[in-house]
Each structure stands twice: as C-alpha cells, then as structure tokens.
C-alpha cells in the first residue's frame, strides 16, 4: 500500500513531533523546570503520538481510524 494519500498528514505529524520535542527541550532549559513538568509531559506525549501516527500512515496500518483521531486531539 502506498503512503502517498497520507503524505500531507505524515508531513504535518512529523512537523508537530519536532515542535513538541523542541518545546519540551526548551522547558527543560528553564529555571522553573518543576513548574513546567506537566507541559513537558504533554509535549512528550504529543510528540510520541505524532510519531506513531506518522509511522502508522507510512505503513498503511489498519489502526489508523483509532490512532489519527487521538493524534488530532
């Protein structure tokens, strides 16, 4: 199965994962890391879900109907 129909979504998910990882890393460099713990955790979860969605689309996974809405949320 070709992943071409999902190319734009794959690109968007990859860009989102990069942005979330960047945000988490930036929060970790701040002086109030403890105060940013929830933000860092959410950034990490978001990046992981975006990477999962991207990989699932690239594979044409049968679980896209469950994974993609979670990623979008």
N, C-alpha and C positions, 0 to 999 in steps of 0.2 A: 504494500500500500504506500502510495506517495504521500509525503507530508506537505506537498505544495499547497493544498487548500488551507492549511493552517499556518502558512509562512508568516503572515502579519501577526497572528496571535503568538506564535513562537517568538518572534522578534520583540513583541511587547512584553511578554513574560520574562524574557532574558533581560531586557532593559529594567524592568521592575525589580528583578532579583539584584541586579547591580546597584540600583538606587537604594534598596533596603539594606544591603550589606554596607554600603557607604555610610548610610545614616547610623547604623549600629556601631561602626568603627568610629565615627565622629563622636557619638555619645560616650564611647569608652575613653576617649581622649580628654573629655571634660573633667572639671574639678569635682562635680557633683554626680559621679557615676552611680552611687547608690540611689539617688533621686531619679535617675534615668533608667533604672532596672526594668520597669515594665515596658518602656519604649524599646529598649534593646531586645527584650524577649519577643515583642511583637514584630520588630524588624527581622529578627532571625527566623521566626515562624513564617513571615510573609515571603522572605527570600527562598526558604525551603519549599514552600507550596508553589511558588512561581517556577522554580527549577523542576519540580515534579511535573507540573502541568506542561512545561515545555518539552520535557523528555517523553511524556506520555503522548503528546501530539506527534512528535517526531517518529514514535513507534507505531502510531495509529492504534493506541490502546483501546480496548473495549470498555475501559473505565472512564473515558473522557466525560461522560454525562454526569459523573459524580465529582471528578477532580476539577474540571473547569469552573463550575459554579462556586466551589469553595475558593478557588484562586481569585475569582472576580470579587467575591465578598471581601 
